[in-house]
Amino acid sequence: MNEWNIQSRAHACAACGQPFADRQVYHTLLFDEPPELRRSDICETCSQKQSAGDTRSRAGFISHWQGIYEAPTPPADPIHKDTAETLLRKLIEQNDPRYAPAGYILAVMLERKRVLKVKEQVVSDGKRVFIYEQPGTGDVFTIADPNLRLDQLEAVQRDVAALLEHGLNPPAPTAPAETGAAPQSAGQPAAN
């Protein structure tokens, strides 16, 4: 049974070391060099310097193809650490009970991202309270567990997503489009 070691496309020319630019033509050479296959990606200039006949006659040559380099997009982090932490700080400042579940979810998200660390759990007035520390600044946050039920999680997740997208002051709702009917003045009967 053959085991294939699939190599990713390189981000720079194997011959000259120049990084590939987005949408740049590159050439891939595949060689059988036991115990595995070796992929070599080279730029157009280096490919032209090597004659095709010389490349094909090299020991172990298997294949050649041409492609267009696509620069990798930076990974999108759905939870932007600074944004989530900033939002959590604002929620704590406001101390508004309606945002307590969102603050709790943000704290858990930041804990999983290793931005916050749980230092202690205490029970106060029958409620569990987490004491978090932001190791970089030494700031301490106390977050009460809102005892969310499973049927509440989806709504809280939507709230957190909206807060992350729009912040605490969401854009004002747009006025409904006018229907083209003439406005009525008070006391005037509607026309049928």
Number of C-alpha atoms within 10 A of each C-alpha: 3 5 7 8 9 10 10 8 14 16 18 17 21 16 13 11 11 12 13 20 15 12 11 13 16 23 19 20 18 16 20 14 12 8 7 13 17 17 20 17 25 26 24 14 14 16 18 10 8 10 10 11 8 8 16 15 10 10 10 15 16 14 13 16 10 14 13 13 19 14 12 8 6 6 6 7 7 8 15 13 15 11 14 21 20 14 20 23 15 14 20 17 9 11 12 10 12 9 18 18 23 24 28 23 20 22 25 18 17 22 16 11 13 13 19 23 20 17 12 11 15 13 11 9 7 7 12 15 17 20 17 23 19 18 12 8 7 10 10 15 19 17 20 19 17 16 11 12 8 7 8 11 14 11 12 19 15 12 15 22 16 13 19 19 11 11 16 14 7 10 8 6 6 6 6 6 6 8 6 6 6 7 8 10 8 6 6 7 8 8 5 3
